[in-house]
Amino acid sequence: MSFTLAIVGRPNVGKSTLFNRLVGKKLALVDDTPGVTRDRRRGDAKLGDLRFSVVDTAGLEEADDSTLEARMRDQTEQAIMEADVSVFMIDARAGVTPLDKSFSNMLRRAGKPVVLIANKMEGRRGDDGFYDAYSMGFGEPVPVSAEHGEGMADLRDALVDAIGEEKAYAEENASGTDEDSFEDEFNIEAFEELEEDEAEFAYDDTRPLKIAIVGRPNAGKSTLINQMLGQERLLTGPEAGITRDSISVDWEWKGRAIRLFDTAGMRRKARVHEKLEKLSVADALRAIQYAEVVIIVFDATIPFEKQDLHIVDLVAREGRAPVLAFNKWDLVENKQQALTELHEKTERLLPQLRGLRTVTLSGQTGKGLRQLMEAVIATDRVWNTRIPTSQLNRWVDGVQAYHPPPAVSGRRIRFKYITQAKARPPTFVVQCTRPEGVPASYERYLLNNLRATFELPGVPLRLHMRKGDNPYANRKRRSNR
């Protein structure tokens, strides 16, 4: 992108609304509650003929250094320093407040170009606040309505004036990631039968890998990502539920491009009452749908809570590739005994994902991070597996001979043909007589046998039974002569 823009201002002035307007989609959570945004969120923006990177930030507040609000302010200050230009937003209807004036001094100290905009200017109720904004000392404010899209052309002109045409129209970085193509690529697709390619499937380890980090509140998800990045990129602390938006950050591991998604903690549905938390959980669910591998973070000191199992089951039903990460392992005392119990419970409580890869680690110290990423890559390989049709049909013939399916109304079910319709996750279609009569227990037997025979541990498998067409059904019966 040609330049980076940071949107700053006190809470509830409309920063996230403007962010969503610039990126052209509802990426940031928007609510009437002040302070919804806490972490920095980055997106690819378009404003007229300008293409740039935009960063949504937490609302600027005055607070003691030890508080969550102070840590949020530090994140915003870092975004200002990394940006080429800042948009300083005020609420024109509320007018210029002492907090606005206080943080205008911080922007001056940063020494970066600033564009002052007066938001919520629809109608005439913001006129007084608009004229008050001249007193801020940033020149003529730009009147806009982020919610209704008014004043965007004036904002575009103000940005060009602030940073200069050469910077505004600098050639885009060819290595940048296109957010639109990413989301379009990973929309959940309807199941359809595809023609089988007999060629051996080649795993592509050059493509960017999308990883979502999910789990209960305060399991250590953001701390783990910060450890991966080697910097305090995400807001962390002892308070539960700090993360609200699903924040994406780019990373590289052993030359492999990675996109990490930090998500809000997911509590039991019965405990989620506030609208804002419902929006946060919905955002986390979308992150799971768009991811390829999902790391489910357990608190190793209190693992296998009921909600932990619900989250793993959700990931499996979405067809994503799961990896279990038992975090805070440095706090566990009898590690050998605890490890034995974790493996036993994993096999017993999650039988639908037999062979699920598990890793113990400490997000605080980084110990176990290498093993976690090795498990992620191995699971992704399995998730992308494609098996040739010829091997599958030899397998199904052997299964029928060794353990034939049960009879229905005295007539034996016969499997005619099997093919893999798709990968991600591995999905198989079986043509057989009387598919409706195949018991669920026999389908589980087939899936377990598939998993063992073709080495498909720890990922969801799909099996669809279909009735083969009768080639003689539409032919006229020849009369006897």
Backbone torsions as a table, in degrees:
resi	resn	phi	psi	omega
1	MET	NA	154.1	-173.4
2	SER	-70.7	-37.2	178.9
3	PHE	-155.2	169.6	-179.5
4	THR	-116.4	131.6	-178.4
5	LEU	-116.7	129.2	175.2
6	ALA	-107.1	131.8	177.0
7	ILE	-98.6	119.0	-176.2
8	VAL	-129.9	161.2	179.7
9	GLY	157.9	171.7	179.2
10	ARG	-71.4	169.5	-176.7
11	PRO	-61.2	144.6	169.7
12	ASN	68.1	30.2	175.1
13	VAL	-97.0	-7.0	176.3
14	GLY	108.8	23.3	-177.9
15	LYS	-63.6	-46.9	-178.1
16	SER	-68.0	-32.1	176.5
17	THR	-64.0	-43.0	177.3
18	LEU	-66.5	-40.0	177.4
19	PHE	-56.4	-49.8	179.7
20	ASN	-62.2	-36.3	178.2
21	ARG	-63.1	-42.4	-176.8
22	LEU	-72.3	-36.8	-179.2
23	VAL	-85.5	-11.9	175.2
24	GLY	79.6	17.1	177.7
25	LYS	-159.7	161.1	-177.5
26	LYS	-86.4	79.7	178.1
27	LEU	-87.5	-40.4	-177.5
28	ALA	-91.2	141.1	176.5
29	LEU	-69.1	137.0	179.1
30	VAL	-126.0	128.9	179.6
31	ASP	-154.0	159.3	179.1
32	ASP	-70.2	-17.1	179.5
33	THR	-67.7	127.1	177.6
34	PRO	-64.7	146.8	174.5
35	GLY	77.9	28.6	179.1
36	VAL	-64.2	-46.7	-179.2
37	THR	-78.8	132.8	178.6
38	ARG	-124.1	-45.2	178.4
39	ASP	-93.5	162.8	172.5
40	ARG	-73.3	133.8	175.2
41	ARG	-120.6	130.6	-177.8
42	ARG	-109.8	144.0	177.3
43	GLY	-150.7	163.5	177.3
44	ASP	-91.9	122.1	-171.1
45	ALA	-111.3	157.3	176.9
46	LYS	-138.4	127.6	177.4
47	LEU	-139.3	100.4	-173.6
48	GLY	63.2	-123.1	179.3
49	ASP	-94.9	8.3	178.6
50	LEU	-91.8	139.2	173.7
51	ARG	-125.5	123.5	-174.8
52	PHE	-155.3	171.5	177.2
53	SER	-99.0	132.8	-178.1
54	VAL	-120.2	142.4	-178.2
55	VAL	-122.6	121.6	173.1
56	ASP	-86.8	138.7	-175.1
57	THR	-126.6	165.9	176.0
58	ALA	-71.4	152.4	178.2
59	GLY	-64.2	134.0	-179.3
60	LEU	-72.3	126.5	179.2
61	GLU	-137.3	150.1	172.9
62	GLU	-86.5	127.5	-176.2
63	ALA	-158.0	161.4	175.6
64	ASP	-65.0	150.4	-174.8
65	ASP	-61.6	-24.1	-175.2
66	SER	-87.4	-1.4	-173.0
67	THR	-93.5	164.5	175.5
68	LEU	-61.3	-40.1	-179.0
69	GLU	-61.5	-36.6	178.3
70	ALA	-66.3	-39.1	178.3
71	ARG	-67.5	-34.4	175.1
72	MET	-64.9	-40.6	179.0
73	ARG	-63.5	-39.0	178.2
74	ASP	-60.6	-40.1	177.7
75	GLN	-62.6	-41.1	179.7
76	THR	-66.3	-42.5	178.7
77	GLU	-61.6	-37.3	178.5
78	GLN	-66.4	-39.0	177.9
79	ALA	-63.1	-39.2	178.8
80	ILE	-62.7	-43.5	-177.6
81	MET	-68.4	-30.7	-178.8
82	GLU	-84.5	-16.1	-176.3
83	ALA	-84.4	157.9	174.1
84	ASP	-84.7	-28.4	-179.0
85	VAL	-152.8	147.0	177.8
86	SER	-115.6	139.9	169.4
87	VAL	-99.1	114.4	179.6
88	PHE	-96.1	112.9	-172.3
89	MET	-104.5	133.4	171.7
90	ILE	-121.6	159.4	176.4
91	ASP	-90.5	107.7	-176.1
92	ALA	-63.6	-28.6	-178.9
93	ARG	-72.5	-33.0	178.1
94	ALA	-84.6	-19.0	-177.8
95	GLY	80.3	-179.0	-180.0
96	VAL	-78.8	123.7	-178.3
97	THR	-104.0	163.2	175.6
98	PRO	-56.5	-32.4	178.8
99	LEU	-67.2	-39.4	175.9
100	ASP	-58.6	-45.9	-178.2
101	LYS	-65.3	-37.7	-180.0
102	SER	-62.2	-43.8	-176.1
103	PHE	-82.8	-15.2	172.9
104	SER	-64.9	-32.9	177.1
105	ASN	-66.7	-35.9	177.9
106	MET	-64.3	-40.0	179.0
107	LEU	-65.5	-37.5	178.0
108	ARG	-64.5	-41.0	-179.6
109	ARG	-64.0	-29.6	-179.7
110	ALA	-66.8	-25.4	177.0
111	GLY	71.5	18.2	178.4
112	LYS	-101.9	154.6	176.6
113	PRO	-58.4	142.1	-178.5
114	VAL	-130.3	132.9	171.4
115	VAL	-111.1	119.8	-179.6
116	LEU	-90.6	126.9	177.1
117	ILE	-125.7	140.8	176.7
118	ALA	-102.3	108.2	-175.3
119	ASN	-89.1	167.4	179.2
120	LYS	63.2	44.7	-178.4
121	MET	-93.6	7.5	176.6
122	GLU	-63.3	139.0	-173.5
123	GLY	76.5	-155.7	-177.9
124	ARG	-120.9	7.7	-176.2
125	ARG	-72.5	-13.9	-179.3
126	GLY	-99.7	7.1	-175.1
127	ASP	-61.0	-44.5	-177.6
128	ASP	-62.8	-44.2	179.1
129	GLY	-65.2	-34.0	178.6
130	PHE	-61.9	-46.4	-179.4
131	TYR	-71.0	-31.4	175.6
132	ASP	-63.0	-29.0	-175.6
133	ALA	-64.8	-20.8	176.8
134	TYR	-60.1	-29.0	-177.7
135	SER	-69.3	-10.0	-178.8
136	MET	-72.9	-21.0	177.2
137	GLY	84.9	18.0	178.0
138	PHE	-107.1	20.8	-179.8
139	GLY	83.6	-157.8	-176.1
140	GLU	-74.4	123.8	177.7
141	PRO	-71.7	154.3	178.2
142	VAL	-98.3	117.3	178.6
143	PRO	-78.2	124.9	-179.5
144	VAL	-139.6	163.6	165.3
145	SER	-128.2	100.5	-177.4
146	ALA	-62.7	-33.9	-178.1
147	GLU	-69.0	-37.8	-175.7
148	HIS	-103.8	-1.8	176.7
149	GLY	78.6	16.1	-179.7
150	GLU	-82.9	143.3	176.1
151	GLY	82.4	9.5	-177.4
152	MET	-68.5	-34.1	178.2
153	ALA	-65.8	-39.5	178.0
154	ASP	-66.9	-36.5	177.2
155	LEU	-63.7	-41.2	178.1
156	ARG	-59.7	-45.4	179.8
157	ASP	-64.3	-39.2	-179.5
158	ALA	-65.7	-37.0	178.2
159	LEU	-65.5	-42.6	179.0
160	VAL	-63.4	-41.2	178.5
161	ASP	-64.6	-35.3	-175.1
162	ALA	-72.7	-38.3	-174.5
163	ILE	-111.9	-8.2	178.9
164	GLY	89.7	149.6	-176.3
165	GLU	-65.4	-35.7	-178.3
166	GLU	-61.2	-44.2	178.8
167	LYS	-72.6	-39.0	-176.4
168	ALA	-64.8	-32.5	-175.7
169	TYR	-112.5	22.0	177.0
170	ALA	-59.4	149.2	-177.6
171	GLU	-62.2	136.8	-178.9
172	GLU	-65.6	147.7	176.4
173	ASN	-72.5	117.5	-175.5
174	ALA	-65.0	-18.6	-178.2
175	SER	-88.2	0.1	-178.7
176	GLY	-66.4	158.0	-179.9
177	THR	-96.7	132.0	179.2
178	ASP	-88.8	112.6	-175.1
179	GLU	-64.8	-36.8	-178.8
180	ASP	-62.2	-47.6	-178.0
181	SER	-64.2	-33.1	179.2
182	PHE	-63.4	-49.2	-176.0
183	GLU	-70.8	-37.8	179.4
184	ASP	-63.4	-38.0	-175.6
185	GLU	-65.1	-32.6	-171.7
186	PHE	-111.5	22.9	169.0
187	ASN	-63.7	143.6	-178.0
188	ILE	-64.9	123.8	-175.3
189	GLU	-98.5	148.5	177.1
190	ALA	-71.1	145.2	-179.9
191	PHE	-68.2	130.9	175.9
192	GLU	-146.4	147.1	-179.4
193	GLU	-78.4	131.0	-178.3
194	LEU	-113.6	158.6	174.8
195	GLU	-69.3	133.9	-177.7
196	GLU	-79.7	128.9	174.8
197	ASP	-96.1	120.2	-176.1
198	GLU	-74.4	-11.7	-179.9
199	ALA	-66.2	151.0	179.8
200	GLU	-67.0	134.8	-178.7
201	PHE	-75.5	128.5	-179.9
202	ALA	-102.2	123.5	-179.9
203	TYR	-74.7	128.6	-178.4
204	ASP	-94.1	104.2	-179.1
205	ASP	-97.1	15.9	176.8
206	THR	-102.0	-18.2	-178.2
207	ARG	-73.6	150.3	174.7
208	PRO	-62.0	140.5	-178.5
209	LEU	-106.9	126.5	-179.0
210	LYS	-96.7	120.7	-176.1
211	ILE	-124.2	124.2	173.9
212	ALA	-99.8	137.0	177.3
213	ILE	-107.1	115.4	-175.8
214	VAL	-128.9	167.0	178.5
215	GLY	158.4	-179.6	177.5
216	ARG	-69.5	163.4	176.8
217	PRO	-58.9	142.1	175.1
218	ASN	66.3	25.5	176.7
219	ALA	-82.6	-13.6	177.9
220	GLY	103.5	26.1	-176.8
221	LYS	-66.2	-50.4	-178.7
222	SER	-66.3	-37.5	177.7
223	THR	-62.0	-39.8	178.6
224	LEU	-62.7	-44.3	-179.5
225	ILE	-66.2	-40.9	177.1
226	ASN	-59.8	-37.7	178.4
227	GLN	-66.0	-39.6	177.0
228	MET	-61.5	-44.6	-176.1
229	LEU	-76.5	-22.3	-177.2
230	GLY	76.5	21.8	178.4
231	GLN	-156.3	161.0	179.4
232	GLU	-83.0	68.2	-177.7
233	ARG	-76.8	-33.9	-176.9
234	LEU	-111.7	148.6	-178.8
235	LEU	-71.5	129.5	179.1
236	THR	-133.8	169.1	178.0
237	GLY	164.5	176.1	-178.1
238	PRO	-73.4	-16.1	-178.7
239	GLU	-71.8	137.4	177.5
240	ALA	-78.9	145.2	174.5
241	GLY	77.3	29.3	179.1
242	ILE	-66.0	-47.0	-178.3
243	THR	-73.5	132.2	177.4
244	ARG	-117.7	-52.2	176.8
245	ASP	-79.6	159.6	168.3
246	SER	-87.0	108.6	-174.3
247	ILE	-98.9	129.7	177.9
248	SER	-103.6	137.5	176.9
249	VAL	-136.3	144.6	180.0
250	ASP	-93.0	144.4	-175.8
251	TRP	-149.3	167.6	176.2
252	GLU	-137.1	133.7	178.5
253	TRP	-129.7	114.4	-178.8
254	LYS	52.7	43.0	178.2
255	GLY	82.7	-4.9	-179.0
256	ARG	-93.5	126.9	177.5
257	ALA	-71.5	130.6	-177.8
258	ILE	-127.6	139.1	168.4
259	ARG	-116.5	117.7	-177.6
260	LEU	-99.2	139.2	177.1
261	PHE	-118.5	113.2	172.6
262	ASP	-85.7	138.3	-175.5
263	THR	-128.3	161.9	176.8
264	ALA	-69.9	148.9	176.1
265	GLY	-61.8	138.3	-175.7
266	MET	-105.9	109.5	177.3
267	ARG	-93.1	170.9	176.7
268	ARG	-60.5	142.6	-175.6
269	LYS	-56.4	-36.0	-177.9
270	ALA	-65.4	-22.9	-178.1
271	ARG	-93.5	-6.4	-177.7
272	VAL	-94.3	108.7	-177.5
273	HIS	-117.0	-37.5	-176.0
274	GLU	-72.1	143.9	-179.9
275	LYS	-59.5	-41.0	-176.9
276	LEU	-63.4	-40.9	179.3
277	GLU	-68.3	-34.8	176.5
278	LYS	-62.8	-40.6	177.6
279	LEU	-64.2	-39.6	-179.9
280	SER	-64.1	-43.4	179.3
281	VAL	-66.0	-40.4	177.7
282	ALA	-61.7	-37.8	177.2
283	ASP	-64.5	-39.0	177.6
284	ALA	-65.2	-38.5	178.8
285	LEU	-64.3	-38.4	177.6
286	ARG	-65.7	-37.0	178.0
287	ALA	-62.4	-38.6	177.2
288	ILE	-63.4	-42.8	-178.5
289	GLN	-63.8	-35.2	-177.5
290	TYR	-88.1	-11.2	-178.3
291	ALA	-81.0	166.2	171.7
292	GLU	-103.2	-53.8	175.6
293	VAL	-108.0	138.3	178.0
294	VAL	-119.0	120.3	174.7
295	ILE	-91.9	114.6	177.7
296	ILE	-93.7	114.5	-175.3
297	VAL	-91.0	119.9	174.4
298	PHE	-102.1	146.5	169.1
299	ASP	-81.3	111.4	-173.7
300	ALA	-63.2	-19.9	179.5
301	THR	-79.6	-22.7	176.2
302	ILE	-141.1	65.0	-175.0
303	PRO	-79.7	165.8	173.6
304	PHE	58.1	40.4	166.1
305	GLU	-67.2	160.0	-177.6
306	LYS	-56.8	-38.7	-179.7
307	GLN	-66.8	-32.9	175.8
308	ASP	-57.6	-45.6	-178.9
309	LEU	-67.0	-36.3	177.3
310	HIS	-62.8	-40.1	-178.9
311	ILE	-67.0	-43.3	178.1
312	VAL	-61.4	-42.9	179.6
313	ASP	-63.6	-38.3	178.0
314	LEU	-62.2	-44.9	179.3
315	VAL	-62.0	-40.8	179.6
316	ALA	-65.7	-42.3	179.9
317	ARG	-66.2	-30.3	175.6
318	GLU	-76.2	-10.3	177.8
319	GLY	80.8	17.2	179.1
320	ARG	-84.5	166.0	-179.6
321	ALA	-92.2	111.3	-173.9
322	PRO	-94.4	149.0	170.6
323	VAL	-136.0	132.8	178.1
324	LEU	-92.6	129.6	177.2
325	ALA	-119.7	112.6	178.3
326	PHE	-88.4	97.0	-175.0
327	ASN	-83.3	167.7	-179.3
328	LYS	63.2	32.8	-178.9
329	TRP	-64.8	-23.0	178.8
330	ASP	-68.6	-15.0	179.9
331	LEU	-92.7	-7.7	-179.3
332	VAL	-82.4	131.8	-175.7
333	GLU	-83.5	-66.7	-178.5
334	ASN	-87.7	85.5	-170.6
335	LYS	-66.9	-41.1	-177.1
336	GLN	-64.5	-45.6	178.2
337	GLN	-64.5	-42.4	179.9
338	ALA	-64.0	-37.6	-179.9
339	LEU	-65.5	-42.0	177.9
340	THR	-61.2	-43.0	179.4
341	GLU	-65.8	-38.7	-180.0
342	LEU	-63.7	-44.3	179.4
343	HIS	-64.4	-41.6	-179.8
344	GLU	-64.3	-43.5	-179.0
345	LYS	-69.9	-34.4	178.2
346	THR	-61.3	-46.2	179.7
347	GLU	-67.5	-37.1	-175.7
348	ARG	-79.2	-40.0	-173.7
349	LEU	-90.3	-16.1	-178.6
350	LEU	-127.6	58.9	-176.8
351	PRO	-67.4	-21.9	-179.2
352	GLN	-70.8	-11.7	179.3
353	LEU	-126.8	55.7	-177.0
354	ARG	-58.4	132.0	-177.6
355	GLY	86.7	12.8	179.9
356	LEU	-55.7	129.9	-177.7
357	ARG	-78.2	132.6	-179.6
358	THR	-126.4	144.7	-179.0
359	VAL	-137.7	137.4	172.1
360	THR	-98.7	139.2	-175.9
361	LEU	-158.3	172.7	173.4
362	SER	-128.2	110.5	177.0
363	GLY	-65.5	-22.3	-178.7
364	GLN	-74.3	-40.8	-176.1
365	THR	-103.8	-18.2	-178.3
366	GLY	88.9	-2.2	179.4
367	LYS	-68.7	128.7	-178.8
368	GLY	96.5	-2.9	-178.0
369	LEU	-65.7	-40.6	179.1
370	ARG	-62.0	-44.2	179.4
371	GLN	-64.1	-35.0	178.4
372	LEU	-63.2	-47.5	-177.9
373	MET	-68.8	-32.9	175.0
374	GLU	-63.9	-39.7	177.1
375	ALA	-66.0	-38.2	178.7
376	VAL	-62.4	-48.0	-178.8
377	ILE	-64.6	-41.8	179.9
378	ALA	-64.1	-41.4	179.7
379	THR	-67.0	-39.2	178.2
380	ASP	-63.4	-37.4	177.5
381	ARG	-61.4	-45.9	179.6
382	VAL	-63.2	-41.9	-179.1
383	TRP	-60.6	-28.9	-179.7
384	ASN	-94.2	5.5	-175.5
385	THR	-63.7	138.2	170.9
386	ARG	-128.6	129.2	-175.7
387	ILE	-107.5	130.6	179.2
388	PRO	-59.3	146.0	-178.0
389	THR	-60.8	-37.3	-178.0
390	SER	-61.5	-41.8	178.7
391	GLN	-67.0	-38.6	179.6
392	LEU	-64.7	-40.0	-178.1
393	ASN	-73.0	-32.1	172.6
394	ARG	-65.7	-37.7	178.7
395	TRP	-65.0	-45.9	-176.2
396	VAL	-68.2	-32.4	176.1
397	ASP	-63.7	-41.3	178.7
398	GLY	-67.3	-38.2	178.6
399	VAL	-63.2	-44.0	-179.7
400	GLN	-63.2	-36.5	-178.4
401	ALA	-72.1	-37.8	-176.4
402	TYR	-82.1	-42.6	-177.5
403	HIS	-140.9	81.1	-176.2
404	PRO	-65.8	151.3	178.0
405	PRO	-67.8	158.0	-178.3
406	PRO	-69.7	161.0	179.4
407	ALA	-82.4	150.4	176.2
408	VAL	-119.5	117.5	-177.6
409	SER	55.1	39.2	176.5
410	GLY	82.9	-2.4	-178.2
411	ARG	-115.4	130.4	-174.1
412	ARG	-72.4	137.8	173.3
413	ILE	-77.1	135.5	-178.6
414	ARG	-124.9	128.2	175.5
415	PHE	-85.5	126.7	-176.6
416	LYS	-98.9	-35.2	-169.5
417	TYR	-163.2	145.2	175.1
418	ILE	-138.5	141.9	175.8
419	THR	-144.6	157.1	173.7
420	GLN	-92.1	116.8	-176.6
421	ALA	-77.6	-35.1	-178.6
422	LYS	-161.5	165.4	169.7
423	ALA	-106.3	-175.5	173.7
424	ARG	57.5	58.5	-0.1
425	PRO	-88.8	166.9	177.5
426	PRO	-57.6	123.2	-175.0
427	THR	-128.2	130.1	-173.5
428	PHE	-122.3	146.2	177.7
429	VAL	-120.9	128.5	179.4
430	VAL	-115.2	125.4	171.7
431	GLN	-92.0	127.7	-176.4
432	CYS	-153.1	168.0	172.6
433	THR	-82.2	139.5	178.3
434	ARG	51.6	60.3	-180.0
435	PRO	-60.6	-29.6	-179.3
436	GLU	-68.8	-16.4	-178.1
437	GLY	-93.2	-4.0	179.9
438	VAL	-72.6	117.6	-177.9
439	PRO	-65.1	151.8	177.8
440	ALA	-60.4	-34.1	180.0
441	SER	-65.2	-35.4	179.6
442	TYR	-74.1	-34.0	175.3
443	GLU	-63.3	-41.1	177.7
444	ARG	-63.2	-37.9	177.5
445	TYR	-61.7	-44.6	179.4
446	LEU	-61.8	-44.8	-179.3
447	LEU	-63.2	-43.7	179.1
448	ASN	-64.1	-37.8	178.8
449	ASN	-69.0	-40.9	175.3
450	LEU	-58.9	-45.8	-177.6
451	ARG	-60.9	-42.7	-178.1
452	ALA	-73.7	-43.0	-175.1
453	THR	-67.2	-44.3	-174.0
454	PHE	-103.6	13.0	175.0
455	GLU	54.2	69.6	180.0
456	LEU	-121.8	59.9	-174.3
457	PRO	-76.9	143.9	164.2
458	GLY	73.4	9.7	177.1
459	VAL	-122.3	154.5	176.9
460	PRO	-65.5	142.0	173.9
461	LEU	-120.4	144.9	178.8
462	ARG	-117.8	138.2	179.2
463	LEU	-135.1	121.6	-178.3
464	HIS	-117.2	128.5	177.3
465	MET	-97.1	130.2	178.9
466	ARG	-133.2	148.7	179.0
467	LYS	-85.3	129.3	178.6
468	GLY	-71.9	142.8	179.2
469	ASP	-70.4	141.1	175.9
470	ASN	-83.7	112.9	-176.2
471	PRO	-65.8	-15.5	-177.9
472	TYR	-103.6	4.5	-172.3
473	ALA	-62.3	-35.1	-174.2
474	ASN	-100.0	4.6	179.2
475	ARG	-85.3	141.4	177.1
476	LYS	-72.8	139.3	179.8
477	ARG	-73.5	126.1	-179.0
478	ARG	-73.2	133.8	-178.3
479	SER	-76.1	147.1	178.7
480	ASN	-77.0	137.8	178.9
481	ARG	-114.2	NA	NA
